[in-house]
Amino acid sequence: MINVKICQNISGEMDKANSASGMAVHDDCKLKFLELKAKRSFRFIVFKIEEKIQRVVVEKLGQPEESYEDFTASLPANECRYAVYDFDFTTDENCQKSKIFFVAWSPDTSRVRSKMLYASSKDRFKRELDGIQVEVQATDPSEMSLDIVKARAI
């Protein structure tokens, strides 16, 4: 059983915090994810943990016309992030499909404390985003190349 505490943030919104990691998830994270999933309002979302306030927040929203290269360029070279990407592809049977990828970005050059914080909060945060179909963990851009994403989508 997970202990969940409800915290009210400054703007009066309710956040749930996991007592194990102490990490709250801002309501905007879930709302923007639902917009990506249901309305396809965004191609991708990059999430950041605000360490001072112990909360996951939306850092960047990728517009529907943005490419996978735009997405990977949005991830900082030396800092951890979570991200979701709505990947469109065509199957061998020539069917148009889409899968939502969750990316746990943890570059080798990021701070150890940051890597530990992102790793310990990942599963809890991912559960908040209902509809993720594929997870990719990457420490280097080569581990989330477009070829790897295509192979994982099928």
C-alpha positions as CSV (number, residue, x, y, z in Angstrom):
1,M,0.0,0.0,0.0
2,I,1.4,3.4,-1.0
3,N,0.9,6.2,1.5
4,V,-0.2,9.3,-0.4
5,K,-0.5,12.7,1.2
6,I,-2.5,15.5,-0.4
7,C,-0.8,18.9,-0.5
8,Q,-2.4,22.1,-1.5
9,N,0.0,24.3,-3.6
10,I,0.2,28.0,-3.6
11,S,-2.4,28.4,-6.4
12,G,-4.9,26.3,-4.4
13,E,-4.6,23.2,-6.7
14,M,-4.3,19.8,-5.1
15,D,-1.1,17.8,-5.6
16,K,-0.5,14.2,-4.5
17,A,2.9,13.5,-2.9
18,N,4.4,10.0,-2.6
19,S,5.6,9.7,1.0
20,A,8.5,7.5,-0.2
21,S,10.1,10.0,-2.5
22,G,8.2,13.1,-1.2
23,M,7.6,14.0,-4.9
24,A,4.4,15.8,-5.8
25,V,3.0,15.8,-9.4
26,H,1.6,19.1,-10.5
27,D,-2.0,18.8,-11.9
28,D,-0.8,20.5,-15.1
29,C,1.4,17.4,-15.8
30,K,-1.6,15.2,-16.0
31,L,-3.8,17.7,-17.8
32,K,-1.2,18.3,-20.6
33,F,-0.6,14.6,-20.9
34,L,-4.4,14.0,-21.4
35,E,-4.3,16.7,-24.1
36,L,-1.5,15.0,-25.8
37,K,-3.2,11.6,-25.6
38,A,-6.8,12.5,-26.4
39,K,-6.6,15.6,-28.5
40,R,-3.1,15.3,-29.9
41,S,-2.5,18.9,-28.9
42,F,1.2,18.3,-28.5
43,R,3.9,16.0,-30.1
44,F,5.9,15.8,-26.8
45,I,6.1,17.0,-23.3
46,V,9.3,17.4,-21.2
47,F,8.9,17.2,-17.5
48,K,11.3,18.5,-14.8
49,I,11.6,17.9,-11.1
50,E,11.8,21.2,-9.3
51,E,14.0,20.0,-6.4
52,K,13.4,23.0,-4.1
53,I,9.6,22.4,-4.1
54,Q,9.8,18.6,-4.6
55,R,7.3,18.6,-7.5
56,V,7.3,17.4,-11.1
57,V,6.3,20.3,-13.5
58,V,5.9,20.7,-17.2
59,E,9.1,22.3,-18.7
60,K,8.3,22.2,-22.5
61,L,5.4,21.4,-24.8
62,G,6.3,20.4,-28.3
63,Q,3.8,21.5,-31.0
64,P,2.2,18.8,-33.2
65,E,4.3,19.7,-36.2
66,E,7.6,19.3,-34.3
67,S,9.9,16.4,-35.2
68,Y,11.6,13.7,-33.2
69,E,14.9,15.7,-33.7
70,D,13.1,18.7,-32.0
71,F,12.1,16.5,-29.2
72,T,15.6,15.1,-28.6
73,A,17.1,18.6,-28.8
74,S,14.7,19.7,-26.0
75,L,16.4,17.3,-23.5
76,P,19.4,19.0,-21.7
77,A,22.8,17.4,-22.2
78,N,23.7,17.5,-18.5
79,E,20.4,17.2,-16.7
80,C,17.8,14.5,-16.1
81,R,14.3,14.8,-17.4
82,Y,11.1,12.7,-17.9
83,A,9.4,13.1,-21.3
84,V,6.6,11.7,-23.3
85,Y,6.6,11.5,-27.1
86,D,3.6,10.7,-29.4
87,F,5.2,8.6,-32.1
88,D,3.4,8.1,-35.4
89,F,4.5,5.3,-37.6
90,T,3.3,3.0,-40.4
91,T,3.2,-0.8,-39.9
92,D,4.4,-3.4,-42.4
93,E,0.7,-3.8,-43.4
94,N,0.7,-0.1,-44.3
95,C,-1.5,0.9,-41.3
96,Q,-1.0,4.3,-39.6
97,K,-0.5,3.9,-35.9
98,S,0.7,5.9,-32.9
99,K,2.3,5.0,-29.6
100,I,3.1,7.1,-26.6
101,F,6.6,6.7,-25.4
102,F,7.8,7.5,-21.9
103,V,11.5,8.6,-21.8
104,A,13.5,8.5,-18.6
105,W,16.5,10.7,-19.6
106,S,19.4,10.4,-17.2
107,P,22.7,11.5,-18.9
108,D,25.9,10.2,-17.5
109,T,27.1,13.8,-17.0
110,S,24.2,14.8,-14.7
111,R,24.6,15.1,-11.0
112,V,24.4,11.8,-9.0
113,R,21.8,13.3,-6.6
114,S,19.6,14.2,-9.6
115,K,20.0,10.8,-11.1
116,M,18.9,9.2,-7.9
117,L,15.9,11.5,-7.5
118,Y,14.7,10.9,-11.0
119,A,15.2,7.1,-10.6
120,S,13.4,6.9,-7.3
121,S,10.4,9.0,-8.5
122,K,10.0,7.5,-12.0
123,D,7.6,4.7,-11.4
124,R,5.3,6.9,-9.2
125,F,5.3,9.7,-11.8
126,K,4.7,7.2,-14.7
127,R,1.7,5.8,-13.0
128,E,0.1,9.3,-13.0
129,L,0.2,9.3,-16.8
130,D,-2.3,6.7,-17.9
131,G,-1.8,5.6,-21.4
132,I,1.9,5.2,-21.8
133,Q,2.7,2.3,-24.1
134,V,6.5,2.0,-24.3
135,E,9.2,3.1,-21.9
136,V,12.8,4.0,-22.9
137,Q,15.6,4.7,-20.5
138,A,18.5,6.6,-21.9
139,T,21.8,7.9,-20.6
140,D,23.0,8.9,-24.1
141,P,21.2,10.2,-27.2
142,S,22.2,7.0,-29.1
143,E,20.1,4.9,-26.7
144,M,17.0,6.7,-27.9
145,S,17.8,7.1,-31.6
146,L,14.9,7.2,-34.0
147,D,15.8,3.7,-35.2
148,I,15.5,2.3,-31.6
149,V,12.2,4.1,-31.2
150,K,10.8,2.7,-34.4
151,A,11.9,-0.8,-33.4
152,R,10.3,-0.5,-30.0
153,A,7.0,0.8,-31.6
154,I,6.3,-2.3,-33.6
